[in-house]
Amino acid sequence: MSVSQILVLGGGVGGLVASNMLAERLGDRAKVTLVERKDKFQFPPSYPWLMLGMRRPDQVQKDLGALKKKGIKVINDEVSSIDVEKRVVGTKGGDLYYDHLVLALGAEYALDAVPGFREHARHIYDLESALRFKDAIERFQGGTVAIGISRTPFKCPAAPYEVAFLLEDHYRKKAIQDKVKFEFFTPESSPVPAVGPEIGNKVAELLRSRGINYHPKLRLEEIKQNELSFESGETIPFDLLFCVPPHVAPPPVVEAGLTNETGWIPVNPRTMETSHEGVYAVGDVTSIPTPSGYVPFLPKAGVFSHGQAEVAAKNIATKITGRGKAREWDGKGSCFLEVGGGQGAFVKGNFLAEPGPEIEFHMPGRVWHAQKVIFEKYWMRHWF
Protein backbone atom coordinates (compact mmCIF):
# COMPACT_ATOMS: atom_id res chain seq x y z
CA MET A 1 0.00 0.00 0.00
CA SER A 2 1.49 3.33 -1.06
CA VAL A 3 1.54 6.16 1.45
CA SER A 4 0.36 9.55 0.22
CA GLN A 5 2.38 12.59 1.19
CA ILE A 6 0.11 15.44 2.28
CA LEU A 7 1.45 18.89 3.10
CA VAL A 8 -0.66 21.42 4.98
CA LEU A 9 0.88 24.89 4.88
CA GLY A 10 -0.16 27.12 7.75
CA GLY A 11 -1.06 26.29 11.33
CA GLY A 12 -3.99 28.63 11.82
CA VAL A 13 -7.65 27.65 11.95
CA GLY A 14 -7.80 26.09 8.47
CA GLY A 15 -4.49 24.27 8.72
CA LEU A 16 -5.27 22.88 12.16
CA VAL A 17 -8.68 21.55 11.08
CA ALA A 18 -7.39 20.11 7.80
CA SER A 19 -4.41 18.31 9.34
CA ASN A 20 -6.55 16.87 12.16
CA MET A 21 -9.21 15.54 9.81
CA LEU A 22 -6.72 14.15 7.30
CA ALA A 23 -4.81 12.27 9.98
CA GLU A 24 -8.03 10.93 11.51
CA ARG A 25 -9.53 9.77 8.22
CA LEU A 26 -6.44 8.37 6.56
CA GLY A 27 -4.35 6.86 9.36
CA ASP A 28 -1.41 4.98 7.88
CA ARG A 29 -2.65 5.60 4.34
CA ALA A 30 -1.02 9.02 4.42
CA LYS A 31 1.76 11.02 6.02
CA VAL A 32 0.32 14.37 7.11
CA THR A 33 2.86 17.16 7.60
CA LEU A 34 1.90 20.59 8.92
CA VAL A 35 4.32 23.42 8.15
CA GLU A 36 4.01 26.49 10.39
CA ARG A 37 6.66 29.04 11.30
CA LYS A 38 5.28 29.48 14.83
CA ASP A 39 5.53 26.67 17.37
CA LYS A 40 2.12 27.51 18.84
CA PHE A 41 -1.43 27.75 17.55
CA GLN A 42 -2.94 31.08 18.56
CA PHE A 43 -6.69 31.75 18.71
CA PRO A 44 -7.51 35.14 17.11
CA PRO A 45 -11.16 35.41 18.29
CA SER A 46 -9.78 35.87 21.81
CA TYR A 47 -7.45 38.77 20.92
CA PRO A 48 -10.05 41.45 21.82
CA TRP A 49 -10.18 39.95 25.31
CA LEU A 50 -6.39 39.77 25.39
CA MET A 51 -6.07 43.49 24.61
CA LEU A 52 -8.14 44.29 27.72
CA GLY A 53 -6.33 41.89 30.03
CA MET A 54 -9.34 39.55 30.15
CA ARG A 55 -7.13 36.71 28.90
CA ARG A 56 -3.48 35.82 29.44
CA PRO A 57 -1.32 34.80 26.47
CA ASP A 58 -1.10 31.22 27.73
CA GLN A 59 -4.91 30.96 27.66
CA VAL A 60 -5.14 31.64 23.93
CA GLN A 61 -2.24 29.47 22.74
CA LYS A 62 -1.55 25.77 22.34
CA ASP A 63 1.71 24.02 21.51
CA LEU A 64 1.52 22.55 18.01
CA GLY A 65 3.86 19.79 19.16
CA ALA A 66 0.81 18.22 20.81
CA LEU A 67 -0.38 17.16 17.34
CA LYS A 68 2.32 14.50 17.20
CA LYS A 69 0.16 12.15 19.27
CA LYS A 70 -2.45 12.38 16.50
CA GLY A 71 0.03 11.24 13.88
CA ILE A 72 0.65 14.72 12.46
CA LYS A 73 4.24 15.75 11.81
CA VAL A 74 4.81 19.42 12.59
CA ILE A 75 7.67 21.33 10.98
CA ASN A 76 8.32 24.75 12.47
CA ASP A 77 9.71 26.47 9.42
CA GLU A 78 8.89 29.22 6.95
CA VAL A 79 7.62 28.48 3.47
CA SER A 80 9.94 30.14 0.95
CA SER A 81 8.62 28.75 -2.36
CA ILE A 82 5.87 26.63 -3.90
CA ASP A 83 6.29 24.76 -7.20
CA VAL A 84 2.98 23.20 -8.22
CA GLU A 85 4.48 21.66 -11.36
CA LYS A 86 7.19 19.75 -9.51
CA ARG A 87 4.97 19.31 -6.44
CA VAL A 88 7.58 20.64 -4.07
CA VAL A 89 7.49 23.25 -1.30
CA GLY A 90 10.70 25.01 -0.37
CA THR A 91 11.43 25.91 3.23
CA LYS A 92 14.48 27.32 4.96
CA GLY A 93 15.21 23.81 6.18
CA GLY A 94 14.91 22.16 2.77
CA ASP A 95 12.48 20.91 0.15
CA LEU A 96 9.28 19.01 0.94
CA TYR A 97 7.51 16.93 -1.71
CA TYR A 98 3.80 16.23 -1.78
CA ASP A 99 1.03 14.30 -3.49
CA HIS A 100 -1.67 16.58 -2.07
CA LEU A 101 -1.25 20.15 -0.87
CA VAL A 102 -3.50 22.30 1.33
CA LEU A 103 -2.70 26.00 1.29
CA ALA A 104 -3.87 27.57 4.55
CA LEU A 105 -1.25 30.31 4.83
CA GLY A 106 -3.74 33.06 5.59
CA ALA A 107 -2.94 36.72 5.03
CA GLU A 108 0.09 38.80 5.84
CA TYR A 109 0.16 42.44 6.87
CA ALA A 110 1.61 45.12 4.61
CA LEU A 111 2.24 47.76 7.27
CA ASP A 112 4.26 49.94 4.91
CA ALA A 113 1.40 50.15 2.38
CA VAL A 114 0.06 53.09 4.40
CA PRO A 115 2.70 55.71 5.24
CA GLY A 116 3.04 56.13 8.97
CA PHE A 117 1.17 52.94 9.89
CA ARG A 118 4.17 51.19 11.38
CA GLU A 119 5.10 54.22 13.50
CA HIS A 120 1.72 55.35 14.78
CA ALA A 121 -0.93 52.61 14.54
CA ARG A 122 -1.85 49.74 16.85
CA HIS A 123 -3.77 46.59 15.95
CA ILE A 124 -4.63 43.14 17.34
CA TYR A 125 -4.20 40.98 14.26
CA ASP A 126 -1.47 38.94 15.92
CA LEU A 127 -0.86 38.07 19.54
CA GLU A 128 2.22 40.26 20.02
CA SER A 129 0.46 43.31 18.57
CA ALA A 130 -2.55 42.70 20.81
CA LEU A 131 -0.27 42.76 23.85
CA ARG A 132 1.39 45.99 22.72
CA PHE A 133 -2.04 47.55 22.24
CA LYS A 134 -2.98 46.39 25.74
CA ASP A 135 -0.09 48.43 27.14
CA ALA A 136 -1.20 51.49 25.17
CA ILE A 137 -4.80 51.09 26.39
CA GLU A 138 -3.63 50.97 29.99
CA ARG A 139 -1.48 54.11 29.60
CA PHE A 140 -4.22 56.15 27.91
CA GLN A 141 -5.80 58.72 30.22
CA GLY A 142 -8.05 60.62 27.85
CA GLY A 143 -8.36 62.19 24.41
CA THR A 144 -9.57 60.96 21.03
CA VAL A 145 -9.60 57.22 20.30
CA ALA A 146 -9.69 56.50 16.57
CA ILE A 147 -10.69 53.01 15.45
CA GLY A 148 -10.76 52.04 11.81
CA ILE A 149 -9.99 50.06 8.72
CA SER A 150 -7.17 50.93 6.35
CA ARG A 151 -8.00 48.64 3.43
CA THR A 152 -10.36 45.86 2.43
CA PRO A 153 -10.48 42.89 2.43
CA PHE A 154 -9.38 42.01 5.95
CA LYS A 155 -9.80 39.17 8.43
CA CYS A 156 -12.89 38.99 10.64
CA PRO A 157 -15.05 41.87 9.37
CA ALA A 158 -16.65 42.35 12.80
CA ALA A 159 -13.36 42.67 14.71
CA PRO A 160 -12.78 46.46 14.44
CA TYR A 161 -16.39 47.10 15.45
CA GLU A 162 -15.91 44.75 18.39
CA VAL A 163 -12.78 46.70 19.38
CA ALA A 164 -14.75 49.96 19.31
CA PHE A 165 -17.52 48.65 21.57
CA LEU A 166 -15.10 47.03 24.00
CA LEU A 167 -12.91 50.12 24.29
CA GLU A 168 -15.93 52.35 24.91
CA ASP A 169 -17.11 49.93 27.61
CA HIS A 170 -13.61 49.75 29.11
CA TYR A 171 -13.16 53.49 29.50
CA ARG A 172 -16.72 53.91 30.78
CA LYS A 173 -15.94 51.38 33.53
CA LYS A 174 -12.81 53.36 34.36
CA ALA A 175 -15.10 56.41 34.74
CA ILE A 176 -13.13 58.52 32.29
CA GLN A 177 -15.73 58.43 29.50
CA ASP A 178 -16.14 62.22 29.74
CA LYS A 179 -12.48 62.56 28.78
CA VAL A 180 -12.69 60.21 25.77
CA LYS A 181 -14.04 60.81 22.27
CA PHE A 182 -14.46 57.93 19.81
CA GLU A 183 -14.11 58.15 16.02
CA PHE A 184 -14.65 55.14 13.72
CA PHE A 185 -13.47 55.33 10.09
CA THR A 186 -13.74 52.84 7.23
CA PRO A 187 -13.63 52.69 3.42
CA GLU A 188 -16.77 50.53 3.61
CA SER A 189 -20.13 52.08 2.72
CA SER A 190 -21.79 50.60 5.83
CA PRO A 191 -20.78 48.51 8.85
CA VAL A 192 -19.92 44.88 8.05
CA PRO A 193 -21.27 45.20 4.47
CA ALA A 194 -21.20 41.45 3.78
CA VAL A 195 -24.24 40.99 6.03
CA GLY A 196 -26.34 43.54 4.15
CA PRO A 197 -27.68 47.04 4.80
CA GLU A 198 -30.40 46.05 7.27
CA ILE A 199 -27.97 44.47 9.73
CA GLY A 200 -25.37 47.13 8.93
CA ASN A 201 -27.85 49.79 10.01
CA LYS A 202 -28.37 47.98 13.32
CA VAL A 203 -24.61 47.99 13.96
CA ALA A 204 -24.45 51.68 13.01
CA GLU A 205 -27.22 52.39 15.52
CA LEU A 206 -25.31 50.49 18.20
CA LEU A 207 -22.27 52.67 17.47
CA ARG A 208 -24.36 55.85 17.76
CA SER A 209 -25.96 54.67 20.99
CA ARG A 210 -22.51 54.36 22.52
CA GLY A 211 -21.36 57.79 21.35
CA ILE A 212 -19.01 56.41 18.69
CA ASN A 213 -18.89 58.74 15.67
CA TYR A 214 -19.06 56.73 12.45
CA HIS A 215 -17.30 57.85 9.24
CA PRO A 216 -17.94 55.57 6.21
CA LYS A 217 -16.38 55.80 2.74
CA LEU A 218 -13.05 57.13 3.99
CA ARG A 219 -9.94 55.54 2.45
CA LEU A 220 -6.87 56.09 4.60
CA GLU A 221 -3.98 57.79 2.81
CA GLU A 222 -1.45 58.54 5.54
CA ILE A 223 -1.00 58.41 9.30
CA LYS A 224 0.83 61.36 10.77
CA GLN A 225 1.66 62.13 14.38
CA ASN A 226 -1.80 62.34 15.99
CA GLU A 227 -3.62 62.81 12.67
CA LEU A 228 -5.23 60.59 10.04
CA SER A 229 -5.31 61.83 6.45
CA PHE A 230 -7.77 60.43 3.92
CA GLU A 231 -7.83 60.45 0.12
CA SER A 232 -10.91 62.71 0.25
CA GLY A 233 -8.84 65.41 1.94
CA GLU A 234 -10.56 64.91 5.29
CA THR A 235 -8.57 64.48 8.50
CA ILE A 236 -9.30 62.99 11.92
CA PRO A 237 -7.12 63.75 14.97
CA PHE A 238 -6.28 61.00 17.45
CA ASP A 239 -4.45 60.34 20.68
CA LEU A 240 -4.83 56.55 20.56
CA LEU A 241 -5.21 54.68 17.27
CA PHE A 242 -6.41 51.18 16.44
CA CYS A 243 -6.29 50.44 12.72
CA VAL A 244 -6.76 47.23 10.73
CA PRO A 245 -3.55 46.79 8.71
CA PRO A 246 -3.59 46.23 4.94
CA HIS A 247 -3.81 42.50 4.18
CA VAL A 248 -1.93 40.77 1.35
CA ALA A 249 -1.36 37.17 0.26
CA PRO A 250 1.94 35.65 1.44
CA PRO A 251 4.80 36.27 -1.06
CA PRO A 252 5.46 32.55 -1.83
CA VAL A 253 1.82 32.21 -2.97
CA VAL A 254 2.08 35.26 -5.23
CA GLU A 255 5.50 34.27 -6.59
CA ALA A 256 4.16 30.80 -7.44
CA GLY A 257 1.57 32.39 -9.72
CA LEU A 258 -1.32 31.05 -7.64
CA THR A 259 -3.13 34.38 -7.24
CA ASN A 260 -5.34 36.22 -9.71
CA GLU A 261 -6.30 39.87 -10.21
CA THR A 262 -7.85 39.97 -6.72
CA GLY A 263 -4.45 39.30 -5.16
CA TRP A 264 -5.66 36.03 -3.65
CA ILE A 265 -5.98 32.38 -4.72
CA PRO A 266 -9.08 31.56 -6.80
CA VAL A 267 -10.72 28.25 -5.88
CA ASN A 268 -13.79 26.23 -6.67
CA PRO A 269 -16.10 27.74 -4.01
CA ARG A 270 -17.68 24.39 -3.24
CA THR A 271 -14.67 22.02 -3.23
CA MET A 272 -11.75 24.38 -2.46
CA GLU A 273 -9.78 22.97 -5.40
CA THR A 274 -7.44 25.30 -7.25
CA SER A 275 -6.72 24.98 -10.97
CA HIS A 276 -3.70 22.80 -10.13
CA GLU A 277 -4.10 19.06 -9.63
CA GLY A 278 -3.91 18.03 -6.00
CA VAL A 279 -3.73 21.60 -4.69
CA TYR A 280 -6.42 23.00 -2.40
CA ALA A 281 -6.65 26.39 -0.71
CA VAL A 282 -8.78 27.37 2.27
CA GLY A 283 -9.48 30.40 4.38
CA ASP A 284 -8.06 33.90 4.21
CA VAL A 285 -5.63 33.19 1.36
CA THR A 286 -8.52 32.48 -1.04
CA SER A 287 -10.76 34.64 -3.20
CA ILE A 288 -14.34 33.36 -3.50
CA PRO A 289 -16.87 35.34 -5.58
CA THR A 290 -20.37 35.86 -4.21
CA PRO A 291 -22.40 36.69 -7.36
CA SER A 292 -25.61 37.13 -5.37
CA GLY A 293 -24.03 38.53 -2.21
CA TYR A 294 -23.98 42.02 -0.72
CA VAL A 295 -20.26 42.24 -1.53
CA PRO A 296 -18.40 40.82 -4.57
CA PHE A 297 -16.25 38.38 -2.57
CA LEU A 298 -16.69 36.27 0.52
CA PRO A 299 -15.33 37.93 3.68
CA LYS A 300 -12.23 36.52 5.32
CA ALA A 301 -13.18 34.80 8.57
CA GLY A 302 -12.04 31.84 10.64
CA VAL A 303 -15.45 30.20 10.54
CA PHE A 304 -15.25 29.99 6.75
CA SER A 305 -11.72 28.64 6.95
CA HIS A 306 -12.92 25.92 9.33
CA GLY A 307 -15.75 24.75 7.08
CA GLN A 308 -13.62 24.90 3.94
CA ALA A 309 -10.82 22.92 5.59
CA GLU A 310 -13.27 20.17 6.52
CA VAL A 311 -14.43 19.90 2.90
CA ALA A 312 -10.89 19.92 1.48
CA ALA A 313 -9.73 17.25 3.93
CA LYS A 314 -12.73 15.00 3.26
CA ASN A 315 -12.27 15.29 -0.51
CA ILE A 316 -8.56 14.49 -0.33
CA ALA A 317 -9.37 11.47 1.83
CA THR A 318 -11.99 10.35 -0.69
CA LYS A 319 -9.50 10.57 -3.54
CA ILE A 320 -6.89 8.58 -1.65
CA THR A 321 -9.19 5.85 -0.34
CA GLY A 322 -11.59 5.72 -3.28
CA ARG A 323 -14.43 5.55 -0.79
CA GLY A 324 -17.30 7.96 -0.31
CA LYS A 325 -18.52 10.91 -2.35
CA ALA A 326 -16.99 14.32 -2.92
CA ARG A 327 -18.21 16.95 -0.45
CA GLU A 328 -19.25 20.52 -1.11
CA TRP A 329 -18.89 23.52 1.18
CA ASP A 330 -22.28 25.01 2.04
CA GLY A 331 -21.22 28.65 2.42
CA LYS A 332 -22.49 28.87 5.99
CA GLY A 333 -20.83 30.87 8.71
CA SER A 334 -21.40 32.73 11.95
CA CYS A 335 -19.75 35.44 13.99
CA PHE A 336 -19.88 36.84 17.50
CA LEU A 337 -19.73 40.59 18.13
CA GLU A 338 -18.71 41.45 21.68
CA VAL A 339 -20.10 44.78 22.89
CA GLY A 340 -18.88 44.81 26.49
CA GLY A 341 -20.70 44.43 29.77
CA GLY A 342 -20.69 40.65 29.39
CA GLN A 343 -22.87 40.87 26.28
CA GLY A 344 -22.47 40.01 22.63
CA ALA A 345 -24.40 39.98 19.39
CA PHE A 346 -24.48 37.07 16.95
CA VAL A 347 -24.71 36.83 13.16
CA LYS A 348 -25.14 33.65 11.16
CA GLY A 349 -26.16 32.75 7.65
CA ASN A 350 -25.52 31.15 4.29
CA PHE A 351 -23.38 33.53 2.29
CA LEU A 352 -23.55 31.52 -0.95
CA ALA A 353 -27.31 30.97 -0.94
CA GLU A 354 -29.39 31.64 -4.04
CA PRO A 355 -30.99 33.95 -4.97
CA GLY A 356 -29.17 35.81 -2.20
CA PRO A 357 -27.56 35.47 1.24
CA GLU A 358 -29.74 34.17 4.08
CA ILE A 359 -28.50 36.00 7.15
CA GLU A 360 -29.93 36.60 10.62
CA PHE A 361 -28.79 38.97 13.35
CA HIS A 362 -29.31 38.51 17.08
CA MET A 363 -29.10 41.68 19.16
CA PRO A 364 -26.64 41.85 22.07
CA GLY A 365 -27.35 39.66 25.06
CA ARG A 366 -25.53 37.69 27.72
CA VAL A 367 -26.30 34.38 26.02
CA TRP A 368 -24.13 35.21 23.00
CA HIS A 369 -21.20 36.27 25.17
CA ALA A 370 -21.53 32.96 27.03
CA GLN A 371 -21.63 31.11 23.72
CA LYS A 372 -18.39 32.76 22.62
CA VAL A 373 -16.72 31.68 25.85
CA ILE A 374 -17.88 28.10 25.22
CA PHE A 375 -16.67 28.35 21.62
CA GLU A 376 -13.22 29.44 22.83
CA LYS A 377 -12.97 26.56 25.32
CA TYR A 378 -14.03 24.05 22.64
CA TRP A 379 -11.41 25.27 20.20
CA MET A 380 -8.55 25.28 22.69
CA ARG A 381 -9.35 21.69 23.72
CA HIS A 382 -10.87 19.80 20.79
CA TRP A 383 -8.13 20.01 18.16
CA PHE A 384 -5.27 19.07 20.48
C-alpha positions, 0 to 999 in steps of 0.5 A: 500500500502506497503512502500519500504525502500530504502537506498542509501549509499554515497552522492557523484555523484552516491548517489545524482543522485540515491536518486533524481531519486528514490524519483521523480519516487516513491513518497509515494511508497518508503522512500528514505534515503541517508546516508552520513558522510558529511553534504555537497555535494562537486563537484570534477570536480571543485577541479582543479579550487579550487586549483588555487583560481579560485573557493571558497569552497562555490561555489563547495558545496551544503548543503545536507539538501536541499534534504529534500524538495524532500522527501529524508531523509538525515542521516549524519552518517558513515556506519560501517557495511553492512549485505546483508543477514539480509538487515541491514546497521550499522551506528554509530547512529544505524541500518538501515533496507532496502528493496533495497540498492544502494551502492555509497560509492566511494573510500577511500584513503590509504595514508599509502600504500606508505611510506612517502605519508602522510608526503610529498605529496599533492593531490586534491581528497577531498576539504580540500586537494585541499585547502591545495595544494592551499596554497602550490602552492601559497608559491612555488617560483621555483624548480621542480614540480612533478606530478604523480600517485601512483597506479591504479585504481584511480578516474577521469583518466584525473585529474592528467594530468589536474593538470599538464597543469594547474600548468604549465599555472599558473606559466607561468602567474606568469612569473617564468616559467624559475625557474620551471621544471615539471616532470610527473610520472605514472605506466601507459604505456601511458597517460589516457590508457582507451581512447587508444594509439592514444588519449594517444599520443595526450595527451603526445604531449600536455605534451611535448609541454608545457615542461612537462617531461613524465615518464611512467611505473614507480611504486612509492615505497617511497616518501622521503624528496624531492625525489621520489623512484620507484620500478625500482630503478629510482628517481625523485627529487622534491620541490613541489609534487602532487600525486594521492593517492592509492585508496581502497574500503571502509572497510565496503564494504570489510568486508561485503564480497562484493568485489572480487579479484579486491578489488572492488564490481563486478556488472552486467555491464548493470544493476548495480545489485550485486549478492545479491538480492536487492543490487546495486552498482554504481560508483567508488566502482564497478569493471566493466570488459571491455573485448574489451577495452584498459584496463581490467576494466572501469575507475573510473569517475563521469560521469559513476557513474551518468549514472549507478545511473540513471539505478539502480534507474530506475530498482528499481522503476520498481521492486517496481511499476511493471511498465515499462521495466528494463533499461541497462547502455550504457557504455557511458561517457565523460570527460573535460581536462582543459589545462589552458588559458581558454581552455580545451579538451574533450573526449567522447565515448562508453567504452563498445561498441563491438567490441571495444570502440568508443572514440573521442577526441577534441583538446583544445579550448575555447568552451570545457572550456565554456562547463565545466563551464556550466556543473558545474553550471548545477550540482550545481543547478539541483540536489538540 
